[in-house]
Each structure stands twice: as C-alpha cells, then as structure tokens.
C-alpha cells in the first residue's frame, strides 16, 4: 500500500468529481444512490464524464434512459436456430463509451491499482494490450479518470477500432500496432515486454490479470444469472451450458459463477482455423476478439467442460447476411423470420455469431429440449465490423442476391453439425493446461509455483473473494 499516492489520487479525483462505483453497484445498479443515478441518466452514454463509470454494467436499457432489472438479452427463436433449446444471448453493445463489454474488465483491472496506490497518475501510463475492445475500454476508463494511457493491438484489427482510438488518445503515438491479426498475441506480449523496461509503464494485460477473471465471475456471472431466471420464470427450464469464446478468458469466467450457482457446464469457443485448445493447432482467423495460439493465464482450464470450434467463414458470411438489406429480405421473406427479430441481428458482432453457432452445435450434440437453456453472450455488435462486411461482400464477385443469401444460410446455419466439439476428459484438461506452460513459464517468466497453483479451484475462489472484498476499500477511498 502506498498511502501517499492513495491520498494524492483521492484528492485528484475529488477535484474532478470522480466517484468509484462498487462491485455491488455494478452487480445491481438499483443500489446506486438516486443523486448519482439521476446525474448519470442525463448524460450522453459516451460522454467523457467520470459519472459514466456508473454505466459500466450489464443493465443499461437499449435507449440508455434507465437501468433495467435484468440485462438486455435475446432468446433466439427455434425457427432461427433449428433447435428446441432456449439460447439466451446477453447483449454487450449497450455498455457505455465503447459499445462493448470489455470496458467493465478494464475498470476491474485498474481498480485495485488505484486502491493500493501502485498506480501514480502523475508519473505512470496505463498500457492496455489486447486484440481490440479491451484496449479501447482501458483508454476510455483512463481518459475519464484523467490518466495517461497506451493502446496495443494488432494492425489487422477492424478499422472501426482504430478510428475510435484516434478520437480518444491524446497522441496517436499512444496507439501501438503490432504485426498480424487476431492470432498474433505473442507479438503483443513482445511489445509489452519492451515497454515494461520503462518502469513508468504499467502493463495491464487482460490475458494474465486475475482481476479480469474475478470481475467477470463476480459481475458478469451474477448478471447473466438474472437474465436466465427472468427467462425461466415458473418453468422447469434448466441452465445446461454457458458458452463463451476464449479470448482473454475473462468473459469465460462468468461460467465459474454460473456453474456454482446454476450447475451449468462451461463450453469454450475457438476458431477452427486456429484450433489451439482442440488440437494444439495454430493458424490465422478473423473472428475478432477471441484470441488464440496460446492458453491465457487466467483461463481456469480445469473447470472447463467442452471446447467447440467455429469457422470464421461462417462468422464472416453470416455477418454479411445479418447486416445487409438483401440478407434481411431473405430472412424475413424466404425464411419467414419475424421482422423485429431480424432487425436486431446487428446486435451480434463476430464473436457473438461464433458463440451462437457453438451454442447450436452443443444443443444438437447433447440433444437438448425445450426445457434446456444455453446462456451465451454477444460481447459487441456489428457496428464494429462494417469495413469487414465490405471485404466479405467483395468475395462474392459482386453477385450478391437472394440465391447467394440462401446458399450462405444453408451452408453456415442450416448445416451446422457437431464436428469439432470436444467433451473434455481429465486428460484433455491436463493437455490444455500444460500447453500454457510454454507461453507463461518459458516465455513470460511466470513462476512455476503460480502456474501450477492454477490447477486448484481454491486458487480461483480466492481471486473471486478478493474482488468482492474491494467494496469496503472503494467506500473508504471515496470518503477520503
């Protein structure tokens, strides 16, 4: 604890009218004081105002006019999915500032540094490495708190991410573009290791920050439980699976909460073009936001139950179908889908579509019925992939009509099979866990003791409890 930095930061925040929300308030925004709530709801959701910290949760209404009792979510109709199981998709695009849920993880990872005084805003820069949304979330949180920050992401990520960053950073040199695309995570780590030589750079790496895990287990998990219970009502519906793309494995941590409280099994999604968890494989893909070619340090591998592979050809092509007039015309006129539902398909970004496909695969493999539910997540929306959509459209040689739409839907949705779906045995879990050794112990210098301790659920439970315990420290800090 650095008391002098804590006091200095508290005084600085007071001058900027910064109040830090507690974990309890982000789990249940109705517990936020009426004074703060009234101020927040009069603000633009993307305003560079510290009061918008109280919007960093899952309960924002679509028009941002109030806080809801349950997260915005969609229950996919069976005539769309082709399965009886209820697939509940929680929507991340209604988070403030970046229209994606990673702004929550960024807040959760910066929070303990503020509370223990290890981050000195007068000398330090917060460095946010990611494959896109987390670094934007980190820059947004840093900006409204008055902290200096740096974003690191692969040069091949969507143009929309870079356009957003250029509007938010103070200096364009604070956007560091590493070689490659979604799969090139090691190149991000190499850039971090270089920046870390300057002790004023605080590397807040989502792939090894246990507070990323703990934030999502505590806040995202309990939020998704509420949307499930809303759908369940008085029925016999059971939560059978939680499905989430691997990414940094932060969002995946909500599964630990849902397993403990709803007895749901956990399924991890990855690209078949880079099947690291499935087959110790490698490659390149375009399901932006899910990362690969390594096992994140914060992935609680031993608590995972399934791995499901999804092709980026499917996500690219369905993104085209869901977000063009021609595609929507096909879905409503030829497939007979409800126009209101089709109008909401742009709420699903690339990884969201991957999660939906994986959920359908599991429902088919496990022969789930109308009494079974799969909980999943749309971490962002299609608005972050407009330039990617244009690239996909070019692949059809300018012939994009109702026949093309029918072919896309038939190949990528009607024909969803159970291939590349692995139920994890103990040996599979050990294999995936051990695969992480080469990244974290050999390359990144994690101690073997810490690496091995991650085999035990008690290790993860401690980090979860540490997250919950921050509330008293937050209240004390706010009162300084």
GUDRENBA-681268 format. One record per residue (C-alpha): residue number from 1; residue in one letter; x, y, z; chain. Coordinates in steps of 0.02 Angstrom, whole numbers, plus 50000, padded with zeros to 5 digits. Layout:
residues N
(node NUM,"A",(X,Y,Z),"A") ...
END
This chain:
residues 480
(node 1,"X",(50000,50000,50000),"A") (node 2,"X",(50066,50172,49954),"A") (node 3,"X",(49967,50290,50067),"A") (node 4,"X",(50038,50450,49994),"A") (node 5,"X",(49988,50402,49816),"A") (node 6,"X",(49816,50345,49876),"A") (node 7,"X",(49786,50512,49961),"A") (node 8,"X",(49853,50609,49811),"A") (node 9,"X",(49740,50513,49692),"A") (node 10,"X",(49589,50534,49806),"A") (node 11,"X",(49616,50723,49809),"A") (node 12,"X",(49637,50725,49620),"A") (node 13,"X",(49476,50627,49598),"A") (node 14,"X",(49384,50744,49714),"A") (node 15,"X",(49437,50892,49606),"A") (node 16,"X",(49374,50800,49451),"A") (node 17,"X",(49215,50741,49540),"A") (node 18,"X",(49262,50559,49517),"A") (node 19,"X",(49169,50432,49622),"A") (node 20,"X",(49214,50248,49600),"A") (node 21,"X",(49067,50127,49587),"A") (node 22,"X",(49073,49973,49699),"A") (node 23,"X",(49062,49794,49637),"A") (node 24,"X",(48892,49781,49720),"A") (node 25,"X",(48829,49932,49624),"A") (node 26,"X",(48888,49859,49458),"A") (node 27,"X",(48802,49694,49501),"A") (node 28,"X",(48643,49787,49546),"A") (node 29,"X",(48636,49967,49482),"A") (node 30,"X",(48472,49996,49575),"A") (node 31,"X",(48581,50007,49731),"A") (node 32,"X",(48665,50164,49659),"A") (node 33,"X",(48611,50322,49751),"A") (node 34,"X",(48470,50421,49670),"A") (node 35,"X",(48581,50576,49658),"A") (node 36,"X",(48713,50486,49556),"A") (node 37,"X",(48584,50390,49454),"A") (node 38,"X",(48492,50549,49406),"A") (node 39,"X",(48654,50633,49353),"A") (node 40,"X",(48712,50483,49251),"A") (node 41,"X",(48549,50459,49157),"A") (node 42,"X",(48551,50641,49099),"A") (node 43,"X",(48723,50614,49020),"A") (node 44,"X",(48763,50554,48845),"A") (node 45,"X",(48818,50373,48868),"A") (node 46,"X",(48981,50408,48777),"A") (node 47,"X",(49024,50572,48863),"A") (node 48,"X",(49200,50586,48934),"A") (node 49,"X",(49125,50610,49106),"A") (node 50,"X",(49177,50507,49259),"A") (node 51,"X",(48993,50487,49307),"A") (node 52,"X",(48980,50365,49160),"A") (node 53,"X",(49077,50241,49267),"A") (node 54,"X",(48907,50203,49342),"A") (node 55,"X",(48851,50140,49172),"A") (node 56,"X",(48989,50009,49163),"A") (node 57,"X",(48871,49862,49192),"A") (node 58,"X",(48751,49745,49101),"A") (node 59,"X",(48589,49834,49149),"A") (node 60,"X",(48582,49981,49028),"A") (node 61,"X",(48419,49995,48933),"A") (node 62,"X",(48436,49996,48743),"A") (node 63,"X",(48398,50183,48734),"A") (node 64,"X",(48504,50214,48891),"A") (node 65,"X",(48359,50302,48977),"A") (node 66,"X",(48364,50195,49134),"A") (node 67,"X",(48438,50043,49221),"A") (node 68,"X",(48347,49877,49200),"A") (node 69,"X",(48314,49737,49323),"A") (node 70,"X",(48395,49610,49205),"A") (node 71,"X",(48522,49630,49064),"A") (node 72,"X",(48464,49665,48887),"A") (node 73,"X",(48454,49493,48807),"A") (node 74,"X",(48376,49399,48663),"A") (node 75,"X",(48305,49222,48669),"A") (node 76,"X",(48338,49155,48495),"A") (node 77,"X",(48181,49083,48413),"A") (node 78,"X",(48186,48897,48370),"A") (node 79,"X",(48136,48933,48190),"A") (node 80,"X",(48301,49027,48178),"A") (node 81,"X",(48416,48907,48272),"A") (node 82,"X",(48336,48743,48219),"A") (node 83,"X",(48346,48676,48396),"A") (node 84,"X",(48220,48667,48538),"A") (node 85,"X",(48337,48729,48674),"A") (node 86,"X",(48320,48909,48728),"A") (node 87,"X",(48479,49004,48683),"A") (node 88,"X",(48490,49162,48788),"A") (node 89,"X",(48607,49293,48715),"A") (node 90,"X",(48658,49433,48835),"A") (node 91,"X",(48699,49593,48742),"A") (node 92,"X",(48862,49687,48771),"A") (node 93,"X",(48841,49830,48647),"A") (node 94,"X",(48743,49933,48774),"A") (node 95,"X",(48895,49965,48881),"A") (node 96,"X",(48947,50148,48875),"A") (node 97,"X",(49096,50230,48791),"A") (node 98,"X",(49148,50085,48677),"A") (node 99,"X",(48985,49989,48640),"A") (node 100,"X",(49068,49830,48706),"A") (node 101,"X",(49081,49744,48874),"A") (node 102,"X",(49270,49750,48891),"A") (node 103,"X",(49257,49922,48970),"A") (node 104,"X",(49198,49828,49126),"A") (node 105,"X",(49354,49719,49129),"A") (node 106,"X",(49464,49873,49108),"A") (node 107,"X",(49384,49956,49258),"A") (node 108,"X",(49402,49798,49361),"A") (node 109,"X",(49587,49782,49320),"A") (node 110,"X",(49630,49965,49354),"A") (node 111,"X",(49529,49974,49514),"A") (node 112,"X",(49649,49881,49633),"A") (node 113,"X",(49795,49985,49570),"A") (node 114,"X",(49702,50142,49621),"A") (node 115,"X",(49652,50072,49789),"A") (node 116,"X",(49826,50011,49839),"A") (node 117,"X",(49919,50161,49769),"A") (node 118,"X",(50028,50062,49648),"A") (node 119,"X",(49971,50174,49503),"A") (node 120,"X",(50030,50354,49517),"A") (node 121,"X",(49935,50460,49391),"A") (node 122,"X",(50071,50594,49393),"A") (node 123,"X",(50206,50476,49328),"A") (node 124,"X",(50128,50315,49263),"A") (node 125,"X",(50049,50267,49098),"A") (node 126,"X",(49918,50129,49091),"A") (node 127,"X",(49965,50012,48948),"A") (node 128,"X",(49817,49913,48879),"A") (node 129,"X",(49866,49765,48767),"A") (node 130,"X",(49725,49673,48678),"A") (node 131,"X",(49652,49620,48511),"A") (node 132,"X",(49535,49768,48508),"A") (node 133,"X",(49395,49802,48631),"A") (node 134,"X",(49491,49787,48796),"A") (node 135,"X",(49619,49917,48745),"A") (node 136,"X",(49478,50034,48694),"A") (node 137,"X",(49395,50004,48862),"A") (node 138,"X",(49559,50040,48951),"A") (node 139,"X",(49587,50201,48855),"A") (node 140,"X",(49408,50256,48893),"A") (node 141,"X",(49422,50222,49080),"A") (node 142,"X",(49593,50305,49086),"A") (node 143,"X",(49531,50458,48993),"A") (node 144,"X",(49382,50493,49104),"A") (node 145,"X",(49490,50469,49259),"A") (node 146,"X",(49625,50586,49193),"A") (node 147,"X",(49759,50451,49174),"A") (node 148,"X",(49885,50435,49033),"A") (node 149,"X",(49865,50276,48930),"A") (node 150,"X",(49932,50173,48784),"A") (node 151,"X",(49836,50051,48674),"A") (node 152,"X",(49920,49899,48595),"A") (node 153,"X",(49829,49794,48464),"A") (node 154,"X",(49867,49701,48302),"A") (node 155,"X",(49872,49807,48144),"A") (node 156,"X",(49749,49691,48058),"A") (node 157,"X",(49602,49726,48175),"A") (node 158,"X",(49447,49814,48108),"A") (node 159,"X",(49465,49995,48052),"A") (node 160,"X",(49324,50046,48168),"A") (node 161,"X",(49431,50005,48320),"A") (node 162,"X",(49572,50118,48260),"A") (node 163,"X",(49452,50258,48212),"A") (node 164,"X",(49383,50256,48389),"A") (node 165,"X",(49556,50254,48469),"A") (node 166,"X",(49614,50403,48366),"A") (node 167,"X",(49473,50507,48438),"A") (node 168,"X",(49512,50460,48618),"A") (node 169,"X",(49702,50456,48637),"A") (node 170,"X",(49797,50616,48670),"A") (node 171,"X",(49936,50569,48549),"A") (node 172,"X",(49920,50449,48402),"A") (node 173,"X",(50090,50379,48453),"A") (node 174,"X",(49997,50304,48601),"A") (node 175,"X",(49917,50180,48480),"A") (node 176,"X",(50043,50041,48452),"A") (node 177,"X",(50004,49924,48307),"A") (node 178,"X",(50086,49754,48318),"A") (node 179,"X",(50116,49635,48173),"A") (node 180,"X",(49975,49520,48118),"A") (node 181,"X",(49793,49496,48161),"A") (node 182,"X",(49685,49407,48289),"A") (node 183,"X",(49801,49258,48311),"A") (node 184,"X",(49960,49358,48340),"A") (node 185,"X",(49954,49376,48528),"A") (node 186,"X",(50138,49341,48562),"A") (node 187,"X",(50183,49495,48459),"A") (node 188,"X",(50076,49596,48581),"A") (node 189,"X",(50171,49521,48728),"A") (node 190,"X",(50337,49563,48645),"A") (node 191,"X",(50283,49745,48631),"A") (node 192,"X",(50231,49744,48814),"A") (node 193,"X",(50398,49673,48868),"A") (node 194,"X",(50487,49812,48776),"A") (node 195,"X",(50376,49947,48854),"A") (node 196,"X",(50397,49870,49026),"A") (node 197,"X",(50580,49921,49025),"A") (node 198,"X",(50515,50094,49067),"A") (node 199,"X",(50454,50075,49247),"A") (node 200,"X",(50327,50213,49220),"A") (node 201,"X",(50230,50100,49103),"A") (node 202,"X",(50105,49992,49198),"A") (node 203,"X",(50061,49843,49087),"A") (node 204,"X",(49880,49794,49122),"A") (node 205,"X",(49874,49635,49018),"A") (node 206,"X",(49699,49560,49008),"A") (node 207,"X",(49772,49388,48971),"A") (node 208,"X",(49862,49374,49140),"A") (node 209,"X",(49764,49494,49251),"A") (node 210,"X",(49670,49390,49379),"A") (node 211,"X",(49557,49538,49413),"A") (node 212,"X",(49493,49518,49235),"A") (node 213,"X",(49439,49342,49284),"A") (node 214,"X",(49368,49399,49451),"A") (node 215,"X",(49273,49548,49378),"A") (node 216,"X",(49178,49439,49257),"A") (node 217,"X",(49147,49299,49381),"A") (node 218,"X",(49077,49423,49507),"A") (node 219,"X",(48982,49544,49395),"A") (node 220,"X",(48951,49462,49227),"A") (node 221,"X",(48909,49293,49302),"A") (node 222,"X",(48781,49361,49425),"A") (node 223,"X",(48707,49473,49290),"A") (node 224,"X",(48682,49326,49171),"A") (node 225,"X",(48602,49227,49312),"A") (node 226,"X",(48468,49363,49321),"A") (node 227,"X",(48429,49356,49136),"A") (node 228,"X",(48416,49166,49145),"A") (node 229,"X",(48298,49173,49294),"A") (node 230,"X",(48191,49300,49201),"A") (node 231,"X",(48176,49181,49052),"A") (node 232,"X",(48147,49032,49167),"A") (node 233,"X",(48003,49111,49263),"A") (node 234,"X",(47899,48973,49341),"A") (node 235,"X",(47950,48843,49212),"A") (node 236,"X",(48062,48690,49231),"A") (node 237,"X",(48198,48769,49123),"A") (node 238,"X",(48375,48713,49168),"A") (node 239,"X",(48535,48806,49130),"A") (node 240,"X",(48635,48670,49044),"A") (node 241,"X",(48781,48767,48969),"A") (node 242,"X",(48871,48932,48972),"A") (node 243,"X",(48955,48964,48804),"A") (node 244,"X",(49091,49093,48777),"A") (node 245,"X",(49236,49118,48657),"A") (node 246,"X",(49406,49100,48737),"A") (node 247,"X",(49480,49274,48706),"A") (node 248,"X",(49574,49327,48861),"A") (node 249,"X",(49461,49204,48958),"A") (node 250,"X",(49392,49348,49060),"A") (node 251,"X",(49212,49332,48999),"A") (node 252,"X",(49232,49144,49011),"A") (node 253,"X",(49249,49166,49200),"A") (node 254,"X",(49064,49204,49213),"A") (node 255,"X",(49046,49018,49185),"A") (node 256,"X",(49126,48982,49354),"A") (node 257,"X",(48988,49084,49436),"A") (node 258,"X",(48851,49001,49332),"A") (node 259,"X",(48921,48827,49366),"A") (node 260,"X",(48923,48860,49554),"A") (node 261,"X",(48750,48939,49560),"A") (node 262,"X",(48653,48858,49416),"A") (node 263,"X",(48753,48697,49388),"A") (node 264,"X",(48787,48747,49207),"A") (node 265,"X",(48931,48669,49114),"A") (node 266,"X",(49061,48779,49030),"A") (node 267,"X",(49098,48773,48843),"A") (node 268,"X",(49244,48868,48767),"A") (node 269,"X",(49234,48927,48586),"A") (node 270,"X",(49381,48947,48467),"A") (node 271,"X",(49411,48963,48280),"A") (node 272,"X",(49436,48801,48183),"A") (node 273,"X",(49564,48896,48079),"A") (node 274,"X",(49670,48905,48236),"A") (node 275,"X",(49617,48758,48346),"A") (node 276,"X",(49736,48782,48492),"A") (node 277,"X",(49628,48704,48628),"A") (node 278,"X",(49551,48572,48517),"A") (node 279,"X",(49707,48505,48431),"A") (node 280,"X",(49858,48605,48494),"A") (node 281,"X",(49840,48689,48324),"A") (node 282,"X",(49889,48856,48251),"A") (node 283,"X",(49839,48970,48108),"A") (node 284,"X",(49754,49134,48065),"A") (node 285,"X",(49570,49184,48075),"A") (node 286,"X",(49453,49333,48075),"A") (node 287,"X",(49337,49303,48224),"A") (node 288,"X",(49399,49464,48300),"A") (node 289,"X",(49401,49470,48489),"A") (node 290,"X",(49432,49288,48534),"A") (node 291,"X",(49623,49273,48528),"A") (node 292,"X",(49719,49109,48515),"A") (node 293,"X",(49883,49016,48484),"A") (node 294,"X",(49903,49010,48672),"A") (node 295,"X",(49807,48973,48831),"A") (node 296,"X",(49777,49132,48934),"A") (node 297,"X",(49848,49129,49109),"A") (node 298,"X",(49677,49175,49178),"A") (node 299,"X",(49587,49029,49093),"A") (node 300,"X",(49528,48912,49230),"A") (node 301,"X",(49556,48762,49118),"A") (node 302,"X",(49519,48628,49246),"A") (node 303,"X",(49342,48695,49268),"A") (node 304,"X",(49301,48695,49081),"A") (node 305,"X",(49193,48555,49010),"A") (node 306,"X",(49186,48572,48820),"A") (node 307,"X",(49280,48654,48677),"A") (node 308,"X",(49185,48698,48519),"A") (node 309,"X",(49266,48750,48355),"A") (node 310,"X",(49182,48875,48237),"A") (node 311,"X",(49246,48931,48067),"A") (node 312,"X",(49275,49114,48026),"A") (node 313,"X",(49198,49081,47855),"A") (node 314,"X",(49033,49059,47946),"A") (node 315,"X",(49051,49216,48051),"A") (node 316,"X",(49108,49322,47903),"A") (node 317,"X",(48966,49263,47792),"A") (node 318,"X",(48828,49270,47922),"A") (node 319,"X",(48884,49445,47969),"A") (node 320,"X",(48851,49490,47787),"A") (node 321,"X",(48681,49406,47790),"A") (node 322,"X",(48627,49488,47953),"A") (node 323,"X",(48680,49664,47906),"A") (node 324,"X",(48626,49695,47727),"A") (node 325,"X",(48455,49735,47653),"A") (node 326,"X",(48471,49584,47538),"A") (node 327,"X",(48508,49469,47683),"A") (node 328,"X",(48368,49535,47793),"A") (node 329,"X",(48247,49521,47646),"A") (node 330,"X",(48295,49338,47628),"A") (node 331,"X",(48275,49302,47814),"A") (node 332,"X",(48103,49382,47825),"A") (node 333,"X",(48028,49338,47655),"A") (node 334,"X",(48107,49168,47620),"A") (node 335,"X",(48140,49102,47794),"A") (node 336,"X",(47985,49179,47872),"A") (node 337,"X",(48076,49252,48021),"A") (node 338,"X",(47996,49391,48123),"A") (node 339,"X",(48048,49561,48054),"A") (node 340,"X",(48076,49633,48228),"A") (node 341,"X",(48195,49490,48271),"A") (node 342,"X",(48288,49508,48105),"A") (node 343,"X",(48305,49694,48142),"A") (node 344,"X",(48401,49651,48300),"A") (node 345,"X",(48531,49540,48216),"A") (node 346,"X",(48654,49687,48202),"A") (node 347,"X",(48671,49672,48390),"A") (node 348,"X",(48785,49523,48359),"A") (node 349,"X",(48969,49552,48316),"A") (node 350,"X",(49090,49421,48251),"A") (node 351,"X",(49125,49331,48415),"A") (node 352,"X",(48940,49342,48458),"A") (node 353,"X",(48894,49247,48299),"A") (node 354,"X",(49028,49119,48342),"A") (node 355,"X",(48952,49096,48515),"A") (node 356,"X",(48779,49070,48438),"A") (node 357,"X",(48844,48940,48315),"A") (node 358,"X",(48935,48850,48455),"A") (node 359,"X",(48777,48852,48561),"A") (node 360,"X",(48677,48772,48420),"A") (node 361,"X",(48814,48640,48398),"A") (node 362,"X",(48803,48595,48582),"A") (node 363,"X",(48614,48590,48580),"A") (node 364,"X",(48621,48467,48435),"A") (node 365,"X",(48759,48361,48509),"A") (node 366,"X",(48676,48348,48679),"A") (node 367,"X",(48500,48331,48605),"A") (node 368,"X",(48436,48471,48715),"A") (node 369,"X",(48249,48501,48732),"A") (node 370,"X",(48135,48648,48764),"A") (node 371,"X",(48169,48627,48950),"A") (node 372,"X",(48355,48660,48924),"A") (node 373,"X",(48440,48829,48911),"A") (node 374,"X",(48609,48886,48848),"A") (node 375,"X",(48673,49052,48914),"A") (node 376,"X",(48790,49147,48799),"A") (node 377,"X",(48848,49322,48761),"A") (node 378,"X",(48860,49449,48621),"A") (node 379,"X",(49010,49549,48677),"A") (node 380,"X",(48989,49684,48544),"A") (node 381,"X",(48885,49724,48391),"A") (node 382,"X",(48903,49729,48202),"A") (node 383,"X",(48940,49916,48201),"A") (node 384,"X",(49122,49874,48240),"A") (node 385,"X",(49139,49769,48081),"A") (node 386,"X",(49067,49874,47939),"A") (node 387,"X",(49233,49876,47846),"A") (node 388,"X",(49249,49688,47871),"A") (node 389,"X",(49074,49667,47798),"A") (node 390,"X",(49129,49761,47641),"A") (node 391,"X",(49278,49643,47623),"A") (node 392,"X",(49164,49491,47634),"A") (node 393,"X",(49045,49561,47504),"A") (node 394,"X",(49187,49579,47380),"A") (node 395,"X",(49219,49392,47391),"A") (node 396,"X",(49055,49359,47302),"A") (node 397,"X",(49119,49443,47142),"A") (node 398,"X",(48983,49575,47153),"A") (node 399,"X",(48848,49441,47137),"A") (node 400,"X",(48753,49453,47299),"A") (node 401,"X",(48569,49412,47280),"A") (node 402,"X",(48433,49303,47357),"A") (node 403,"X",(48514,49145,47289),"A") (node 404,"X",(48679,49193,47368),"A") (node 405,"X",(48590,49227,47533),"A") (node 406,"X",(48506,49056,47526),"A") (node 407,"X",(48675,48973,47495),"A") (node 408,"X",(48754,49067,47641),"A") (node 409,"X",(48615,49019,47761),"A") (node 410,"X",(48609,48838,47704),"A") (node 411,"X",(48796,48812,47718),"A") (node 412,"X",(48831,48910,47877),"A") (node 413,"X",(48672,48891,47978),"A") (node 414,"X",(48556,48753,47916),"A") (node 415,"X",(48703,48635,47901),"A") (node 416,"X",(48776,48667,48074),"A") (node 417,"X",(48846,48500,48130),"A") (node 418,"X",(48927,48436,48289),"A") (node 419,"X",(49102,48424,48215),"A") (node 420,"X",(49248,48500,48311),"A") (node 421,"X",(49151,48480,48475),"A") (node 422,"X",(49254,48402,48615),"A") (node 423,"X",(49193,48348,48786),"A") (node 424,"X",(49345,48370,48896),"A") (node 425,"X",(49408,48218,48986),"A") (node 426,"X",(49532,48236,49129),"A") (node 427,"X",(49672,48200,49005),"A") (node 428,"X",(49608,48336,48887),"A") (node 429,"X",(49605,48462,49029),"A") (node 430,"X",(49782,48416,49079),"A") (node 431,"X",(49839,48432,48898),"A") (node 432,"X",(49765,48606,48878),"A") (node 433,"X",(49826,48662,49048),"A") (node 434,"X",(50003,48602,49012),"A") (node 435,"X",(50002,48690,48843),"A") (node 436,"X",(50002,48855,48936),"A") (node 437,"X",(50171,48816,49013),"A") (node 438,"X",(50266,48865,48856),"A") (node 439,"X",(50189,49038,48848),"A") (node 440,"X",(50186,49085,49031),"A") (node 441,"X",(50332,48999,49115),"A") (node 442,"X",(50458,48985,48972),"A") (node 443,"X",(50417,49146,48878),"A") (node 444,"X",(50337,49267,49000),"A") (node 445,"X",(50426,49221,49162),"A") (node 446,"X",(50277,49166,49269),"A") (node 447,"X",(50339,49064,49416),"A") (node 448,"X",(50310,48877,49405),"A") (node 449,"X",(50228,48882,49576),"A") (node 450,"X",(50099,49011,49521),"A") (node 451,"X",(50069,48918,49359),"A") (node 452,"X",(50039,48753,49450),"A") (node 453,"X",(49928,48830,49584),"A") (node 454,"X",(49803,48869,49446),"A") (node 455,"X",(49754,48686,49440),"A") (node 456,"X",(49656,48707,49602),"A") (node 457,"X",(49484,48786,49612),"A") (node 458,"X",(49532,48863,49779),"A") (node 459,"X",(49659,48973,49685),"A") (node 460,"X",(49518,49047,49579),"A") (node 461,"X",(49398,49061,49725),"A") (node 462,"X",(49525,49167,49819),"A") (node 463,"X",(49537,49291,49674),"A") (node 464,"X",(49348,49299,49665),"A") (node 465,"X",(49336,49335,49852),"A") (node 466,"X",(49473,49467,49837),"A") (node 467,"X",(49367,49555,49704),"A") (node 468,"X",(49212,49556,49813),"A") (node 469,"X",(49313,49620,49961),"A") (node 470,"X",(49363,49778,49866),"A") (node 471,"X",(49196,49860,49905),"A") (node 472,"X",(49247,49914,50080),"A") (node 473,"X",(49408,49987,50011),"A") (node 474,"X",(49311,50078,49873),"A") (node 475,"X",(49194,50156,50000),"A") (node 476,"X",(49342,50208,50109),"A") (node 477,"X",(49433,50282,49959),"A") (node 478,"X",(49279,50379,49902),"A") (node 479,"X",(49263,50456,50076),"A") (node 480,"X",(49444,50517,50085),"A") 
END
